[in-house]
Amino acid sequence: LTTSLNLPDGLSLADMVSGQQTLTQSIPDISGEESKSVHWYVRGDKAGSYDLNAQLKGKVMPFNETIDDNYILENKINVYSGNALTL
């Protein structure tokens, strides 16, 4: 399985101390009644409201059924800057 994060202009992958993130991640085989997850850390580069989605591709075995699903974040990500920030 592979999953890919689709980032709109205005968002980017955050720099990490532990190394670079990638937009596409591999997921090891998942056995029955098991789950796995992937994580991305995203940085807001421009103020705005953004939709975020990821795509999952792979095969369900032993049925050899193709998975090609798009997952959309339920709520938009809001990035604030300038006069929206106060101390």
Protein Blocks (a to p, Z undefined) as FASTA:
>chain_A
ZZdddddehiacdddfkbccdfbdcdddddehiacddddddddfbgcddddddddddddd
fklpacddddddfbacdddehjlpcZZ
